[in-house]
Amino acid sequence: MNGGVKIITKYADGLGYADIVVEYKTGKYVIEMKLKGNEGSRADSLDQLFHYMDSLLVKEGWLVVVDRKSKKSWGGKITWETLLTPEDKRIHVV
């Protein structure tokens, strides 16, 4: 892609598949996507993302939960929460 960005979908990390991994310059960015209602428990989704981050040796990742059924406006649907783990990793829940 332009600018040296590489986007990998279903990135195999040895024990599972991260939904999206973006490689840019020397960084990797892990994104796990879930549909609201199908994402299992929030804790399970965060554990899954944490595993991918740990396996890929990255300190920052994103859990994106899409709510296709909500009648809210876009402004009401979009939220952002940043969690810091005891391992000094940063997880953004969008």
Secondary structure, DSSP 8 states (H G I E B T S, - for coil): -GGGEEEEEEEE-SSSEEEEEEEETTEEEEEEEEETTTS--HHHHHHHHHHHHHHHT-SEEEEEEE-SS--S-HHHH---EEEE-TTS-EEEE-
